[in-house]
């Protein structure tokens, strides 16, 4: 006794409209986030998500400067600052 045949039409996927990005398991990067109680905003072993990719801060970060998003698309001076991230990969 054979099983029934599968459908020749694929399932419906999400649309690519509106600049949607993949959902990440890591918490979203929060511009302007500050640390508190002697804790950094982001520790060097933290992982944050931004624009469908995951990043890790390079060193502890007391403040997540809003001019320096993790993808490096921010102000030119961010590349030489304490607000740098290493790309881990896509979500």
SULBELNOR-V942281 format. One record per residue. N is the residue number from 1. OMEGA is omega in whole degrees, -180 to 180 (none if undefined). NEAR is the number of other C-alpha atoms within 10 Angstrom. Layout:
[[N & OMEGA & NEAR] [N & OMEGA & NEAR]]
This chain:
[[1 & -179 & 3] [2 & 176 & 4] [3 & 179 & 5] [4 & -179 & 6] [5 & 178 & 6] [6 & 179 & 7] [7 & 178 & 7] [8 & 178 & 6] [9 & 179 & 6] [10 & 176 & 7] [11 & 179 & 7] [12 & 178 & 6] [13 & 178 & 6] [14 & 180 & 7] [15 & 179 & 8] [16 & -177 & 8] [17 & 175 & 7] [18 & 178 & 6] [19 & -179 & 7] [20 & 180 & 11] [21 & -179 & 14] [22 & 175 & 12] [23 & -178 & 15] [24 & 175 & 16] [25 & -180 & 11] [26 & 177 & 15] [27 & -180 & 13] [28 & 174 & 17] [29 & -179 & 19] [30 & 179 & 17] [31 & 180 & 14] [32 & 180 & 14] [33 & 177 & 16] [34 & 175 & 15] [35 & 178 & 16] [36 & 179 & 10] [37 & 180 & 5] [38 & 178 & 7] [39 & 178 & 12] [40 & 173 & 17] [41 & 175 & 18] [42 & 176 & 23] [43 & -176 & 16] [44 & 177 & 15] [45 & 176 & 12] [46 & 174 & 15] [47 & 178 & 20] [48 & 177 & 22] [49 & 179 & 25] [50 & 176 & 21] [51 & 175 & 18] [52 & 177 & 14] [53 & 177 & 20] [54 & -175 & 24] [55 & 175 & 24] [56 & 178 & 20] [57 & 174 & 21] [58 & -175 & 17] [59 & 177 & 16] [60 & -177 & 18] [61 & 180 & 21] [62 & -177 & 19] [63 & 177 & 18] [64 & -174 & 23] [65 & -177 & 19] [66 & 177 & 15] [67 & -174 & 16] [68 & 178 & 22] [69 & -175 & 20] [70 & -176 & 27] [71 & 178 & 16] [72 & -177 & 16] [73 & -176 & 11] [74 & -179 & 14] [75 & -177 & 11] [76 & -177 & 11] [77 & -180 & 11] [78 & -177 & 18] [79 & -180 & 14] [80 & -175 & 8] [81 & 177 & 9] [82 & -176 & 18] [83 & -178 & 23] [84 & -179 & 22] [85 & 174 & 23] [86 & 178 & 15] [87 & 177 & 18] [88 & 179 & 13] [89 & 180 & 10] [90 & 180 & 15] [91 & none & 16]]
